[in-house]
Amino acid sequence: MLSATLYSDPACPWGYSSVPRLTVLRWRYGDQLDWRLVLIGLSEDASKYEEMGFSPVRFAVGNLMFRRYGMPFSPAPKARLSATARACRAVVATRLQSPGREWAVFRALQLANFNTPLLIDDDAQLAEALHDVPGIDADEIVASLDYPEVTAAYERDRAEARTAAGTPAEFQGKTANSDGQVRYTAPSVVFESGGQRLVAGGFQPVEAYDVLIANIDPTLEREPPPPSPAPLLARFSDGLTTEEVAMLMAEGNEPPDRRAAEAALLELVASDQAVRQPLGDDALWMPAAVAGVREAADRLAA
């Protein structure tokens, strides 16, 4: 098994924009990659952004440039600036309480941060963002954010993320030094196997990850793209964005055909195999069965 460590933060637009590329790796190599998520902790207090001259409008406008990478973005400015520490702690708390589900929580926070008015440093709004994540207790996670064990684990993540000095990531200019230490930028990935350690610093094309994996372990099996989005929705039942599906269906180094992917997804919707949920300037596509179960659960909860 090849270990893969992702250094990221739920409020980093580069980390969020890389999601389709990382989803390709998850499909292509499956359980042969042993993933570990390390939270960077970009900001403990929103005043950091105010001192840099940012505002809710400037953040919203800045996010528009990331639409070119395909993930959904809502252009609406938030009520105020927000820090990322509470959201990072929520991911860490989930790792401690429900190992493995931290990835679903991380994704839910990314989608909420970039597509809803929710503020990820407000505990009540954090719980709201995590309410629909299966397999976790959102209220319990938020209640534990300041527990000593969560604080210790979060600080270990932050310290590890700030060990990028002298790495290939720094050589490529893919690191930052915002608090006196050279840290990995989101979404840096480090692959390790048999004493080898290869670093993909910051935002990279999926081909960069693939070349590193091929060099570190050419014995791995590679799952080819499916002819239809149906197997993808079955595999990733929490839902996929249009760009994720387009990249997952691309052959080799061919560019993703987003229009063809969306057309194929609409065919699944028309045949009641999938559901389209509007999200930002795009949508989240889910298997119809899973969406139906969630709607039933929401009705019971109401």
N, C-alpha and C positions, 0 to 999 in steps of 0.2 A: 504493500500500500504506500502511496505517495502522500506525504503530508503537505497541506496547503494552508498557510496562515494569511488571513486577510486583515489588513489594518485599515479601518474605516471609521466613519462617524455618520450618524443618521441625518445630519443637517448639511453634509458636504455635497454640493451639486455635482462635483466630479465623481464622487463615490456613487451617488444615485444614478448618474448617467452611464456608469459602467455596468449596471445591473444586467442588461442583455448579454454582455460578453461573459459575465460570470455564470449566467444561466446556461449558456452554450457549453461551458466546461462541465457543469453539473449533468447535463444531458449526455454529453459526449463520453465522459469517463465515469459517471455514476459513483458507486461506492468505492471505486479504486482510489479516489481522492478523499483523504481524511481532513475535512475542513475544520479550521479553528478561527474564531472571530475575536479580534483584539480591538477594543474601543479606544480611539485616539483621545477623545475628550477635548474638542477644539476650544471650548470656552466654558468657564465656570460662571461668568457673569456677563450679561448683555452689555454692560457699560463699555466693555472692550470694543464692541462694534461702534458704539456712539463716539468714542474717542477717535476712531479711525474715519469718522465722517459718514458712516452708514445711516440709513433710515429705512423704514419699511418699504417705501416706494423705490429706493435705490436697490434694495435687495430684490424686489419683484422684477424690476426692469433688468437687473443683472441676470436673473434666472432665465429670461427669455432667450439669451444666447445659447443656452444649453438645449433648447428644443431641437437643434440640428442633430443631436445625438439620439433622438427618438423617444425618450421617456416622456410621460405626461407631465405637464407643468400648468398650474393655474396662474394667471397673471395678477390675481387680486392681491393687493398689499395687505399684510396682516395688521392687527391692531397696534402692535408694538414689536420691537426687536426681542429676540429670545436667545438664551444661551443653550448649549447642547448637553451640559453635564447631567441634568435630570434624565434626559432620554437615554444617555449612555448608561447611567446607573440602572435604568429599567431593563436594558438588555442584559447587563451583568446579573441583576437580580433574577431574571428569568433563567439564565444559565445555571444559577445555583439551585433554584427551585424546580425547574423543569428542563433538565439538560437536553439539548437538541432543539428546543422550541425558541431559543434566543434568535435563531435565524428568521423565524416567522415574525417575531416581535420587531426585529430590526427592519424588516421589509415594511411592516405595517407603519412604523414610525416614519420611514422614508416617504411612503405614499401620502401619509397624512401631512407631513411637513411641507411637501411641495405641491399639494393639491387641495388642501382645506385651510380654513382660517385657524385651525387649532394651533395653540402655542405649546411647544414640546418642553417648556420649562415650567409649565403650570400643572401641578399634580392632578387636579380634577380633569383637565383636558387630556393629559397623558392617559388616564384611565379610559376616557372616552375613545381615544385613538386605538386602544388595545382591546376594547370591549368585544370585538368580533373575531379575535384571534383564537382559533380552536386550541384546546389543550392547555390553557393557562387560566389563572384567576387574576384578572387585571387589577382588581381592587387590592388583592393581597400583594401583588408585585409593587404597586405604587406605595402601599403602606410600609414596605420594607426598604425603601430607597436609602434611608439613612441608618440602617442597621450596621453595626460594626463590621460584620462579615462582608456585606455588600461594599462598604466603603473601602475595605482592605483589598478586595478583588478589583474594584474599579481603579484604585491607585496602582495596583500591579500592572493593569492594562496600560494605563497612561505612561508608566515608567518604561514598559517594554516598547511602546510606540516611539519613545524618544531615545532609541538606540541605533539610529540610522547613520551616525557619523562613520565615514570611511567605507560605506557600502556602495554597491553599484548604483543604488538609487540616488545617492548624493552625487556620484560621478556624472549621472545623466541630468542633474539639476531637478530631480524629482523629490526633493526633501524641502522642509521648511524649518525655520528657527524663530518661532513666534514667542517663545517663553524661555529663551536662554539655552535650549537644548535642540540638537538636530533631530528632527522627528520625521517619521514616514508620513507622506501625504496620502490621503485617500485617493484611489483604492489600491494601495500597494499590496502585492501578493508575493509571499516567499514560499518556494517549493523546496522540500527537503526529502532526501532518500539516500540511505546507505552512505552517510557522511558527506554527500553533495548538498550544496545549498545555492539555489539560483534565485535571484531577486528581480521582480518586475515592479519597478518603482512607479507610483502614481498611476495616472490614466494611461492605458495601453490598448492597442487593438487586440482583438481575440487571437490574431495570428502570432503575436508576441508570446502570449501564454502558451499557445500550442507548440511553438518551437522549443520553449524551455522544457515543457513536459516531454516532448519527443526525445530531447537530449538527455534528460535525467533518467528516464525509464521507457525505452522503446518497446518493452514487452507488454505494455498496457493494451487493453482492447479499446477500440474506438467505435462508439455507436454512430451510425450514419444518420443524416437528416431523414425524417419520415416524409412520405409522399403527401401526407395530410396533417393538419393541425390536431386532429382528434387524439392521437397518442400523446401529444405534448400536453394537452389539457388534462388528460387522464393522469399523466405523471406529475404535473404541477397543479394539483387541484385547488391551491389557494388563488389561482388565477395568473394570467400572463397578459402583458401589454402587447400591443400590436408589434412594436419593434422587437420584443423578445421572440415572438413567433416568427417574424421575418428573418431574424438572424439564425434561429434554430433550424429553419428550413433551407437556408442557403447552402449550396454545395461548395466544398473546398474553400477557396479564397474569393469566390464570387460575391459581389456586393448583395446585401439583402434586398429582396423585391417586396417592399412594404405593401404596394398596391395588390400584388398577387396574394400575399398573406392575408390581407384584410378581406379580399374577395372570398378566399377559402373559408375564413372564419364566419363570414356572413352566410355561407352555404350551410355551415353547421348550425347557426342560429335558426335559419329557415327550416331545418329538419328537426328542430327541437333537441339538438344534441349539445348546444352551447347557449350561454346567456351573455349578452353584452351589457356591461355596467359602465356608464359614462364616468370618466375620470380625467379631470383637468381638460386638456385639449385633445384627449384621446379616449381610451376605454380600457377596462379590465375584462378579459374574456375568461369565463369559467365554465366547467362542465355543468350542464343543466341539472343533473342529479344533485351535485354539491350545492348549487345555488338554491335549489328547492328545499334542501334540508336546512340551510341557514335561514331562509325565509320563514319556515315553519317554527324554528327555534325562536326567532324574533317575535313571532306572533304569540307564542306561549309565554315568553318573558314579559310581553306587554300586558 
